[in-house]
């Protein structure tokens, strides 16, 4: 999820316009990132979790003639970017598309109670990890690890796990039930493990005989790479010009 904490910087972007035939049309610019990074916080590095440093990213939207510079603290998600762009283009947002348009927020509606969801099934996880961010609370759940509940507003460093607090037992139970309603963790876990087995089988098969990496690796002929006596000077210079 993201928070428009840097929204005030919109004023510095000025009016960004396209070139050519569309020079009279303002361009929508979105600045964001796919994830954050742990840089030693909590003894962790990289991402692979739902702590704030790993999952909070910037979201700056510059939409000339539509959005005035402002800061909005309502929870949003990267899934909201596609619906927002579609909405800005004046096209009806498909109901089956994940996320929702943020135009209602930038138009001044800050009273919307949004729920932001996250899921992680990549490297470093021994089972699917799910996150629900709603209001001041962030709930994280994984089958081997159990539940984590943080009051991010009052505990921004997420050092006080409320999941084992009897005063929050009801909220934790509701969040766990919601996780199972939304995701079906056991089915997802089984599908991931089946996919891993299939890909491991394919990898072993492809490594029989001469193994070739999937990425393109152009071969360079060093005999023609630099100035050589047998090369025409004009030809060498023409291949070195930008």
N, C-alpha and C positions, 0 to 999 in steps of 0.2 A: 504494500500500500504506500501511497505517497501523500505528502502534505505540501500545500502550496506555500511553504515558508519563504520561498524566494520570489514570490509573486511581485513584490515591489520593484524588482529589477526589470519588469516589463517596460517601464518608462525609459530605460536606457537603450532599448532595442530600436527605438525610433520607428519610422515607417519603412518597412522592408518591401520593396516592389520588385516585380518580375521584369525581365528584359524582353524586348521584342514586341510581338503583337499584343501581348497581355500586359504591357507596361502600366496600363491604367488600372490594373486590378491588384488589390493588396494581397499579400501572401501570408498564410497562416504558418507560424513557426512554432514548433514544439521542441523543447529541450528536456530530455529525461535520460534515464539509464536503465539497464535491465536488472541490476542488483547493486547492493552496496558491498562493503568488504569489512571484515574484522581485521584490525591491525594490532592485534595483541590484547584487545579488550576481552576480559574473562579468560585470558590465556588461549584465545582462539584466533585462527587466521583464515583468510579467504571468506567464503559465504557458508553454504550448506546448513543453514539454520534460520530460524525466524526471529532472532534477536534484532534489536533496532538497527545496529550498525550494518547488518547483512541485508535487511529487507527494506529499509527506508531509502528512497531515492528522490531526486528532485523532479518536479513537474512544473515547468514554466511554459505557459501558453501565451503566444503573442498573436492576436487576431485583430488586425486593424479594422476600424469602423464597427467593431462588434463588442470587444472586451476592453474595459477601462482598467488601468493598473490597479491591482488590489491583492490582498493576501487572504486566502481562504484556508481555514483549518480543518475543514471537513475531510473525513477519510476518502481517499480515492484509490484507484487501482490502475495498473498498466492496461488491464482489460478494458478500461473505459476510453482509451485513446481512439480505437477504431470507431466505436459508436459516436464519439464526439466529432470526429472528422466527417463522418457521414452526415451527421446532423448539421454541421456547418455548411455542407454542400447543398443543403436543402432537400436531402433524400430521406425517405422514411427508413428508420433503423430497423432491420429485420429482427423479429421477435426471438429468433433462435440464436442470435449473436450474443456471446457472453459480454458482460459489462453493460454499462449504460452511459448515455450522453451526459457530459458535465455542464452543458449549457445552462441548465436550470440553476446550477451553483454560481456560475460566473455572472448570471443575470440577477443575482442578489439573494437567492433563496439559500440561506445558510442553516435553516431549521430542519433540513432533511437528515433523518437518522440512517446513515448508510452502514452496511455490513460489507467488509472486505474479506475475501477468502484467499487462502494460499495453500499450495500443496508442493511437496518436494519429494522426488523419487530418484534423485541423482546420486552421484558418488558421495561416499561418506555416510550414507543412510543405510541401516540394516533392515529398515522397513519403511513404508510410506509415512510421511510426516504431514500433518494437516494443521492449518492455522485459521482461526476466526477472530477478526478484529472488529469490535463493536463498542461504541462509546469510549469509555476510559480503559476498557479491558482488552487484553490480548490472551486468547486461549490457544495453546499448542498441545497436540495429542499425537502420540505414536504408540502402537501396541506394545513394543518392548519397554518403552520409557514411561508410559502412562501419561498423566495430565500435568500441564503447567499452566498457571493462571497468574497474570501480572496486571497490576493497576498502573498502566504506563503514565497516566497523568501525575500520580503521586510518587511513582517509583520509576523514573525515566531510565535508570540504569538496569532495571529488571533484576534486582538483587533479592527481592522478597517474593518467593513463590507462594501464592495463596492457595494452591491446589489442596494442600493438606490441612488448611485452616477450617475448623468446624463451622465457622461463621459463613464460609463460602461453599459449603458442601452442596447446597441446593443449586447454586449457579454452575458448579462443576458438573453435576449430574445432567443438567440441562444442556450444557455444551457438549458433553460426551454423546448424549442422545442425538444432538444436531449433527455431529460428525458422522455418525452412522447413518442418519437419514440422507445426508448429502452425498456421501462418498462410497459406502459399502467397502470398508478397508480390507476385509479378508479377500474379496473378489479381486480388488486392485493388486494386492500383494501376490496372489496366485498368478495373475496375468503377467506381472512384471517378472516373476521368477521363470515362468514358461518362456517369455521373450528372451531372457538372459540365456537360458539353455539352448534355445534355437540359434541365437547369434554366436554362442560359443562353438556350437557344432559347425556352423558355416565358416567360422574363423579357422578352425582346425582343418577343414577341408581345403580352404583356399591357401593354406600354408604348405600344402603338399607340393613337392617339386619346386619350381622357381617361383619364389614369392615376389609379388609386385605390390607396392603400396598403392592405396586408392588415390592419393593426391598426385596431381600432375607435376612432374619433375622434368622440365625441359633440359635436354643435353646441350652442352656448350662445347663447340669445337675450338679448343685453345689455339690451334694453328692459324685460325683466321680471326682471333679475337683482338689482337693488337696489330700494330704496324709491322708488316713483314716485307721482305724484299720482293717476294713473289706476288704481292697484292698491289692492285692499282690504287694510288693515293686518293684519287677522286672517289673511288668506291668506298674506301675506308672512311673518308670524311663524311660522305653522304649518310652512312649508317650510324654516325655518331651525333648527328644533328637532331635537336629536340623537335 
